[in-house]
């Protein structure tokens, strides 16, 4: 620790630059996290549907949706989401849980819903992969 302090004192410009870069990285990370949709687990999804009448929106293509989806899920493929946002307007006051194949591509869809005025937008962590991986039922 003493050597670190000696280095910092001997190299003030370099140390100052390091502190500035570290602060910028923390700030950027916090800003990104503030806009990110909240991830929910499969258990949390089940609880939200049962207790809060949450709505599940599956953004996978129709072909994948037909192979197996969560019971009660609404299928609006990502390619059609922008045009069909008004169909979700009636669910504006309920939690909306977005689902994709693996939990990665759903962030853009969540941001689109938030920009349209939906406040309680969440994403299923791991997508349908986590649902199936937890041996939860799917409807075909």
N, C-alpha and C positions, 0 to 999 in steps of 0.2 A: 504494500500500500504506500509505503514511504517513497519507493522508487517511482510510482505513478505520480505522486504529488510533485516530485522533483522534475519529472518529465513535463508535466503540465506547466510548471512555473518557468522552465527553460524554453518552452515552445508555446508561448501564449497565443500566437496567431493560429497555429495548428489546433490547439486545444479549443480555442473559441470557435473555429470553423466546425469542429466535431460537435460541439454543444449545439450550435445553430442547426446543423443537419439533423441531429437526433431530435430536436424539438420540432422541426418541420415534419419529419417522418411520423412522430406521434400525433401531431395535429392532423395530417392527411389521413392517417388511420382512423382517428376518432370521427372525422368528417364522413368518411366512407361508411363507417359502422352506423352512424346516425341515420343514413338514408337507406340502409339495407333492411329488407324485410325480416321479420322475426322468424326464425326456424322453429318448427314444432316437430316433436317426435310422433311416432305412430300412436303411442298411448295418449299423448296430448290431443292429437287429432280426434281420436275416439271420444275422449272426454268433452271436447269442444262441440262435437256434433250432438252428443247426448244431452249436455247441460245448457248449451248456448245456441242450439240450432244452427251451428256453423254450416256454411255452404262449401262444398268441395268442387273446385273447377279443375278439370284435367285438360291440360293444353297439348297433349300428345295428338298426333294425327289420328283420324277416325279409324284407320286400320289397326293401329296399336291399341286404341281404346277398346275396340271390339274384341281383341284377344284376351282382355281382362282388365277390369277397373274396379275401383272402390265403389261399394254399393251407394247409390244416391248421387254419385258424381255427375256433374254437368260437363259434357265435352264441348269445348270451344278450342279448336286447334290454334296454335300460336299465330299461324298465318292469317286467321280470321278474327283474332281477338280485338283488334282496333275497330273493326266494323261492327262487332257484336257487343261492345261495351254497354250499350243501352239495355241489353237483355239482363244485365247484372244489377241494374239500377234499383230494382225492387229489393235486392239483398243488401243495400247500402249500409243498413244499421246492424247487420249481422257480421260475425267474423267470416272472412272468406279465406279458405286455405287452397293455395295453388299447388298443383301436382304436375310434375313432368316425369320423364323416364328415370332420371338419376339425381334430380335435385339441383342441377347446374344451370340449365337453360331457363329456369322459372323466374330468375331475378328480374329480367327485363319485363316479364309479364306483370310481376308484382308492382314494379315502378309505374307501369302504364295505368294500372288500376288506382294506385295512390294519386297519380296526377289527375285522374278523372274524378277524384273526390272520395274514393273509398278509403276509410281510415283504418279499419281492422283487417289488414291484408297480411297473411302469413304464408310461409312456404313449408311444404313437407320436406324435412331433412332426408336426403337420400332418395326422394321421389318414390316411384312405384317399386324400385329395387329394394328399398328398405321395408316397404309394406309386404312385399312377397317374401323377403328375407326373414321377416318376423312371423311367417306362416299365418298371415291374416287373410280372411276370405276375399276372393275377387268374384266379380260377376262377369259373365260372358254374354 
